[in-house]
Amino acid sequence: MITWANMRASSAPWLILPVMIYAYLYIDDATFTAPSMYGVESGELASHALAIVVPGVATCAAWEAGRHRLLQPLARTGQRGAVRQFLRAATPVLVLMLVLVAGTMAMARRAVGVWPAGAGWLAVAHLVVLCIGWTISGWSLGLLMPRSIAAPLCGIGCWAWLAMTHAMAAPWIRHLGGFIDGNSTVNDLLDPIVYFVPWAVIAGVALSLSILARMRPRGWAALIAVALLTFTVIAGRSAVLGWGYGNPHHPRLVSLTCTGKEPRVCVPPEYGPYVTQLSNNIKEPIARLHKAGLPAPEEMRITSGDLALRAGTWPLNWSLPPLGGQEGPSEFALGIAESAVTGTAIRAGVKDCRQQGSPAAAWAALVAGVKESEMRQMMSPSDWAALQKIRRLPVSEQTQWFTHSVVRQQHCAKGMP
């Protein structure tokens, strides 16, 4: 039976408050926009705190294992079986894990506006699986060495593996720890393999440390543990070697919410409350571009860049307004300009590389209403001077230059798709 005295003697209660504070800082730092009401983002935002939640649980596990090891002689005199004794000893760790996971989910719900849904539950499972894997690893370290050494060693080592490799290491290493770099959007979803690979890696690490802690003789245990750990790293590396600094993803297929005409505006369902305002905001910049000689789009839609668009459809480059503010007219016009580049390429039967910041997009942005002073600050002096030469041409020739530049994809760097 679990008693309050057992919990009070453990390290779990002392870890809850500091870990929750730092988890809040992680989640708050990753919250940039107005609530999206997107369940997938809610789950992934909760898992963002794993860099502090998982080390906290691992530290507690190492400490509780050391305390359990010290109390083993006393436990042998009791009538409880080995399984009940283990569950009694590990309960503070499990309670801490449940409290921290529930707390991060509540924080994410507050930031996003909804509880996790769909693929967001896979991200929550990712947080739980890593907690369990590092709990086993921490427990094994607590059995191998004094808890005053095992607990900080496990906590610091876990944090370094999750956070430091994410920030500094070679691309393939950062994918093995489990700190997901780049969340899903309303248009694209992370592939499940992004989670499954770290699960396999932490399972290999946990099994290696368990063998080292429990198998006898210790010499053979060390050899088997090292061999298993080596195999885990090699297999994990082979699985993620081609990912680079990003994560595999696939387009999200969802029914869009549409309104208006000439052009019609279509957005993911989560952006439904904004669709009318977007339809009103695009009218003026689209009219300016049409007056300059560009064919007006029939439809503008927020959708995955991996999905092909038909001629007459422009991608709508827009995201939720930042916290505490609204997107300015210049930012919106810049997005419309990039849409014009892609839409013109599609109309000509060319696949646009979607590389932003091209001279053609700069010309379109000025036509759409961006102030010259702002655009000049965004461009190098040589590019600005070259653009000014184009703007001194007759309007029809400027439009021809824009179309020719877009069709030739001159703005695309080598290696871009």
Stockholm file with secondary structure:
# STOCKHOLM 1.0

chainA/1-417         MITWANMRASSAPWLILPVMIYAYLYIDDATFTAPSMYGVESGELASHALAIVVPGVATCAAWEAGRHRLLQPLARTGQRGAVRQFLRAATPVLVLMLVLVAGTMAMARRAVGVWPAGAGWLAVAHLVVLCIGWTISGWSLGLLMPRSIAAPLCGIGCWAWLAMTHAMAAPWIRHLGGFIDGNSTVNDLLDPIVYFVPWAVIAGVALSLSILARMRPRGWAALIAVALLTFTVIAGRSAVLGWGYGNPHHPRLVSLTCTGKEPRVCVPPEYGPYVTQLSNNIKEPIARLHKAGLPAPEEMRITSGDLALRAGTWPLNWSLPPLGGQEGPSEFALGIAESAVTGTAIRAGVKDCRQQGSPAAAWAALVAGVKESEMRQMMSPSDWAALQKIRRLPVSEQTQWFTHSVVRQQHCAKGMP
#=GR chainA/1-417 SS CCCHHHHHHSSHHHHHHHHHHHHHHHHHHTCCBSCCCCHHHHHHHHHTTHHHHHHHHHHHHHHHHHHHHHTHHHHTTSSCCHHHHHHHHHHHHHHHHHHHHHHHHHHHHHHHSSCCCTTHHHHHHHHHHHHHHHHHHHHHHHHHSCHHHHHHHHHHHHHIIIIIHHHHSCHHHHHHHCCCSSCCCSSEEECTHHHHHHHHHHHHHHHHHHHHHHCSSHHHHHHHHHHHHHHHHHHHHHHHTTCTTSCCEEECCCCCEEECSSSEEEECGGGGGGHHHHHHHTHHHHHHHHHTTCCCCSEEECCCTTSCCCTTEEECCCCCCBTTSCCCHHHHHHHHHHHHHHHHHHHTTCCCCCCSCCHHHHHHHHHHTCCHHHHHHHSCHHHHHHHHHHHTSCHHHHHHHHHHHHHHTTTCCTTCC
#=GC SS_cons         CCCHHHHHHSSHHHHHHHHHHHHHHHHHHTCCBSCCCCHHHHHHHHHTTHHHHHHHHHHHHHHHHHHHHHTHHHHTTSSCCHHHHHHHHHHHHHHHHHHHHHHHHHHHHHHHSSCCCTTHHHHHHHHHHHHHHHHHHHHHHHHHSCHHHHHHHHHHHHHIIIIIHHHHSCHHHHHHHCCCSSCCCSSEEECTHHHHHHHHHHHHHHHHHHHHHHCSSHHHHHHHHHHHHHHHHHHHHHHHTTCTTSCCEEECCCCCEEECSSSEEEECGGGGGGHHHHHHHTHHHHHHHHHTTCCCCSEEECCCTTSCCCTTEEECCCCCCBTTSCCCHHHHHHHHHHHHHHHHHHHTTCCCCCCSCCHHHHHHHHHHTCCHHHHHHHSCHHHHHHHHHHHTSCHHHHHHHHHHHHHHTTTCCTTCC
//
